Every structure is written in C-alpha cells, then in structure tokens.
Amino acid sequence: MTPISPAIHAQEAAFRDLRRQRRRATLIGAAVLAVCLVAAAWVSESSPATLIAGLPRIGEYLGRILPSLEWRNLFAGAETEGSIAFWFYRLDAWLLLLLETAQMAALATLMGAAAALVLAFPAARNLGAPRWVFVLTRRVLEATRTVPEIVFALIFIWAFGVGALAGILAIALHTTGALGKLFADAMENVEMRPWDGTRASGGTWAEACRFAVLPAAAPDLLSYAMLRFEINLRSASVIGFVGAGGIGEELYKVISFNYYEEISAIILLIIFAVMIIDLTSERLRRRVIEAVA
C-alpha cells in the first residue's frame, strides 16, 4: 500500500488543482459577463428603475386590450356588447387577411426552403464541396439571414410597389439564409457510412447527396422548415406594418387608432394559426420518420 499512496496523493492534488483552475475560470467568466451586461444596460439606457416604472403601464395596456366579456351575454350576437361575437365582429375579414398572411408565409417558406436545400449541400463541411464553393455559400447564407425581413421588405416595396409580393420576396430571402444554415448543420450530423458506400460504388457527388444524405436528414429538415413557417407567419404579420400586405396592415391600423379589443382579437387569431401549424408539423415529421425508418 505504501508505494501506491504517493501516486494517489499526486492524483488528488492534480484533481484539486484542476478544480481550482476551473472555478477560477468560471468566476472570471461570470465577472466578465456581469461587466458586459452592466455596460449593455448603461449603453441602452436600461435600468431597474425604468423597468419597474414601466411594468404598471404594461399591465394597464394589457388590461385595455382584454375584451369586456359578460357571462350572460357570452354567446349572444355580434350586436350585443360583452359577447364573443361582438369581440370578433370582423372575424370574416380578419380570417381572409390571416389566410392571405398564411399564404404569404407558406409561399415564402417554400421558396426559401427550396433555395436553402440547394445551398445547404455545398455549405455542409463534411460533404467535400470545393473550398471556395463552401466559403462562398456560407457567406451568402450569412448575408441573407443577417438583414432583417423588414429591411428587405422596404427595398422590395420600392422596387415592386406596395403589396404581398414585396413581403413574400423579403421573407423568402431571409428564410434562405436561416434555413440554409440549419439544413447544412443537420447534414453535417448525419451518419457518413451511407455516403462512403455510395461514393465507393461509383455514385456521383450529387447522387450521394440525394440518396445517402437527404433521407437521413429529412426529418430534421422538415422540422426546421415547419418551424420556419411558424416564424414566417409572424414575420408576415410584422412586415405588413410597412405595407407588405396581410393581416399586419390591419393590426397596424387598430394599434394606431387604439382599437384595444380588436388588437387582442387579431393577436389571438395569429396565436391559433401558429398552434395549428405546430400540430401539423408534428404529424408530418412523424410520418417522414416512419417513411425513412
């Protein structure tokens, strides 16, 4: 036992020293993070006093946009105050606008996802695209997802005029960059043995991408695309504020004129639309997983 004791003591000492180093690094990192947060709060003029002062106003605004429902009139007609029908008195018009917004988001997601899928293969590090192609593709994806949709929308409105086309193109361009990165990351995580087997049997690079990588990554690609559809529905609502069509224009109008209960009604419709998309996404993803399993 005696010859082993010094080795054990040395290992324990090394472990304690390593633990002290990690604790020191953690404390230094936490201190740097705290300094950065304080600096960011100071630059952005955010302070606890400002937040505390603003919280009651947020509560007051939320109280104003909530409907004045009455139980005895809850299911009465649209002419009766306190009823659900009175709250959603413009439901037919809002549903048409929401349908237009969903169509904008769906078309933009489809266009962006198709472009992202094409660009994701050369952007995946493990698929062996030429170095210059890999770098160029990555930079293009970074550029398109860095610029906010609303900036693209303003540019396209200037080019194509006010309407849904500007919003669709803006969302599609931003979606290309966002999904291209996610698609490439999903492809980098697939098992490479099917790829090696396809290439060893004489398959081309494109055939290996199609038959070895795409089936393995398909569930994740579909999940990312449907998640982006949810995000794009929200984006299509927001860029309507600058005249790009959809329910966003109506939401901007009711906010501008302080039609408080209409604000909550429209927001609730958008939330329900996102919930439906999420449920649909889960079902589609399960079917794809079952198909490729």
C-alpha positions in Angstrom: 0.0 0.0 0.0 2.9 2.4 0.7 4.2 2.7 -2.9 0.7 3.4 -4.1 0.0 6.2 -1.6 2.2 8.9 -3.2 0.6 8.3 -6.6 -2.8 8.6 -5.1 -1.9 11.8 -3.3 -0.4 13.2 -6.5 -3.6 12.4 -8.5 -5.7 14.0 -5.7 -3.5 17.1 -5.7 -3.7 17.3 -9.5 -7.5 16.9 -9.4 -7.8 19.7 -6.7 -5.6 21.9 -8.7 -7.7 21.4 -11.9 -10.9 22.0 -9.9 -9.4 25.3 -8.6 -8.5 26.3 -12.1 -12.0 25.6 -13.4 -13.6 27.5 -10.5 -11.3 30.4 -11.2 -12.1 30.4 -14.9 -15.8 30.2 -14.1 -15.6 33.2 -11.7 -13.6 35.2 -14.2 -16.1 34.4 -16.9 -19.1 35.3 -14.7 -17.4 38.6 -13.8 -16.7 39.4 -17.4 -20.3 38.6 -18.3 -21.6 40.7 -15.4 -19.5 43.7 -16.6 -20.8 43.2 -20.2 -24.4 43.1 -19.0 -23.9 46.3 -17.0 -22.2 48.0 -19.9 -25.0 46.9 -22.3 -27.7 48.2 -19.8 -25.9 51.5 -19.5 -25.5 52.0 -23.3 -29.1 51.0 -23.9 -30.3 53.2 -21.1 -32.0 50.3 -19.4 -32.2 50.4 -15.6 -34.1 48.6 -12.9 -35.9 51.9 -12.1 -37.1 52.2 -15.7 -38.3 48.6 -15.9 -40.1 49.0 -12.6 -41.7 52.2 -13.7 -42.9 50.6 -17.0 -44.4 47.4 -15.6 -47.6 49.1 -14.4 -48.1 50.7 -17.8 -47.7 47.3 -19.5 -50.3 45.9 -17.1 -52.6 48.8 -17.9 -52.2 48.3 -21.7 -52.9 44.6 -21.3 -56.0 45.4 -19.3 -57.2 47.7 -22.1 -56.9 45.1 -24.9 -58.7 42.4 -23.0 -62.3 42.1 -24.0 -65.1 43.1 -21.7 -66.9 39.8 -21.8 -70.1 39.2 -19.7 -71.2 35.7 -18.9 -74.9 36.3 -19.5 -74.1 37.7 -23.0 -71.2 35.5 -23.8 -72.9 33.6 -26.7 -75.1 36.4 -27.9 -75.0 38.0 -31.3 -72.5 40.4 -32.7 -74.7 43.4 -31.8 -74.6 42.6 -28.0 -71.7 44.0 -26.0 -69.9 41.5 -23.8 -70.3 38.6 -26.2 -67.6 36.7 -28.1 -69.3 37.6 -31.4 -69.1 41.3 -30.5 -65.4 40.9 -29.7 -64.8 39.2 -33.1 -67.3 41.3 -35.0 -65.0 41.5 -38.1 -64.0 37.8 -38.0 -64.8 37.2 -41.6 -62.5 40.0 -42.8 -59.8 39.1 -40.4 -59.8 35.4 -41.4 -59.4 36.4 -45.1 -56.4 38.6 -44.1 -55.0 35.9 -42.0 -55.4 33.5 -44.9 -53.5 35.9 -47.1 -50.8 36.2 -44.5 -50.6 32.4 -44.2 -50.3 32.1 -48.0 -47.6 34.7 -48.0 -45.7 32.8 -45.3 -46.3 29.4 -47.0 -45.1 30.6 -50.4 -42.1 32.4 -48.9 -41.2 29.3 -46.8 -41.4 27.0 -49.8 -39.3 29.3 -52.0 -36.7 29.9 -49.2 -36.6 26.2 -48.2 -36.0 25.1 -51.8 -33.2 27.6 -52.2 -31.8 26.7 -48.8 -31.8 23.0 -49.7 -29.8 23.6 -52.8 -27.3 25.8 -51.0 -27.1 23.5 -47.9 -25.2 20.7 -49.7 -22.1 22.7 -50.6 -22.4 24.6 -47.3 -22.1 21.3 -45.3 -18.5 20.9 -44.3 -18.5 17.1 -44.4 -19.8 16.7 -48.0 -16.5 17.7 -49.6 -17.5 20.7 -51.8 -14.6 22.7 -53.1 -13.2 25.1 -50.6 -14.1 28.2 -52.5 -17.6 27.0 -53.1 -18.0 26.1 -49.4 -16.8 29.6 -48.3 -18.8 31.5 -50.8 -22.0 29.6 -50.0 -21.6 30.1 -46.3 -21.0 33.9 -46.8 -24.1 34.1 -49.0 -26.3 32.4 -46.4 -24.8 34.7 -43.7 -25.6 37.8 -45.7 -29.2 36.8 -46.4 -30.1 35.9 -42.8 -28.3 38.9 -41.3 -30.5 41.6 -42.9 -34.0 41.7 -41.2 -37.0 40.9 -43.3 -38.5 44.3 -42.8 -35.4 45.9 -44.4 -35.8 43.6 -47.4 -39.5 44.4 -47.5 -38.8 48.1 -47.7 -36.4 47.5 -50.6 -38.8 45.3 -52.5 -41.7 47.7 -51.9 -39.6 50.4 -53.5 -38.9 48.1 -56.4 -42.3 46.3 -56.8 -44.7 48.6 -55.0 -46.9 48.1 -52.0 -48.4 44.6 -51.7 -47.9 41.0 -50.8 -45.2 40.3 -53.5 -42.7 42.5 -51.6 -43.4 40.7 -48.4 -43.1 37.2 -49.9 -39.8 38.0 -51.5 -38.4 39.6 -48.3 -39.4 36.6 -46.2 -38.2 34.1 -48.8 -34.7 35.7 -49.0 -34.3 35.8 -45.2 -35.6 32.2 -45.0 -33.0 31.1 -47.4 -30.2 32.2 -45.2 -31.7 31.0 -42.0 -32.8 27.5 -43.2 -29.6 27.1 -45.3 -27.5 27.2 -42.1 -29.8 24.9 -40.2 -30.0 22.4 -43.2 -26.2 22.4 -43.5 -25.8 21.7 -39.8 -28.3 18.9 -40.0 -26.4 17.3 -42.9 -23.2 17.6 -41.0 -24.6 15.4 -38.2 -25.8 12.5 -40.4 -24.0 9.1 -40.4 -21.4 9.1 -43.2 -21.2 5.4 -43.9 -24.1 5.5 -46.5 -22.2 8.5 -48.1 -19.0 6.5 -48.2 -20.7 3.4 -49.6 -22.4 5.4 -52.4 -19.2 7.1 -53.4 -17.3 3.8 -53.2 -19.8 2.2 -55.5 -19.3 4.8 -58.2 -22.0 7.3 -57.3 -21.5 10.9 -58.1 -21.4 13.7 -55.5 -25.0 14.7 -56.4 -26.2 11.1 -56.2 -24.6 10.7 -52.8 -26.3 13.9 -51.6 -29.6 12.7 -52.9 -29.6 9.0 -51.8 -27.3 9.0 -48.8 -27.6 12.4 -47.0 -31.1 13.6 -47.8 -33.1 10.6 -46.5 -31.1 10.7 -43.2 -31.5 14.4 -42.7 -35.1 14.6 -44.0 -36.9 14.6 -40.6 -34.8 17.4 -39.3 -35.1 19.3 -42.5 -38.9 19.1 -42.4 -38.9 20.1 -38.7 -36.8 23.1 -39.4 -38.9 24.1 -42.4 -42.2 23.9 -40.4 -40.6 25.8 -37.5 -39.6 28.5 -40.1 -43.2 28.5 -41.4 -44.3 29.5 -37.9 -41.7 32.2 -37.7 -42.6 33.4 -41.2 -46.3 33.7 -40.3 -45.2 36.1 -37.5 -42.8 37.9 -39.9 -45.6 38.2 -42.5 -47.7 39.8 -39.8 -45.0 42.3 -38.8 -43.9 43.4 -42.3 -47.5 44.2 -43.0 -46.8 47.3 -40.9 -44.7 48.7 -43.8 -47.4 48.0 -46.4 -46.4 44.4 -47.4 -49.9 43.0 -47.2 -51.7 40.6 -45.0 -53.2 40.9 -41.5 -50.2 43.0 -40.4 -51.7 46.1 -42.1 -54.9 45.6 -40.2 -53.0 45.1 -36.9 -51.1 48.2 -37.5 -54.3 50.1 -38.2 -56.0 49.0 -35.0 -52.9 49.7 -32.9 -52.6 53.2 -34.5 -56.2 54.0 -33.7 -56.2 52.4 -30.3 -58.9 49.9 -31.0 -57.9 47.9 -28.0 -60.2 44.9 -28.1 -59.6 44.4 -31.8 -55.8 44.2 -31.1 -56.3 41.2 -28.7 -58.7 39.5 -31.2 -56.2 39.7 -34.0 -53.3 38.6 -31.9 -55.4 35.6 -30.6 -56.2 34.6 -34.2 -52.4 34.7 -35.1 -51.7 32.5 -32.0 -54.3 30.0 -33.1 -52.8 29.9 -36.5 -49.3 29.2 -35.1 -50.8 26.4 -32.9 -52.4 24.7 -36.0 -49.0 24.9 -37.8 -47.2 23.4 -34.8 -49.7 20.4 -34.6 -49.4 19.9 -38.4 -45.6 20.0 -38.2 -45.6 17.3 -35.6 -47.8 15.0 -37.6 -45.8 15.5 -40.8 -42.5 14.9 -39.0 -43.7 11.6 -37.6 -44.8 10.4 -41.0 -41.5 11.3 -42.5 -39.6 9.4 -39.7 -41.9 6.4 -40.3 -41.3 6.5 -44.0 -37.5 6.7 -43.8 -37.2 4.2 -40.9 
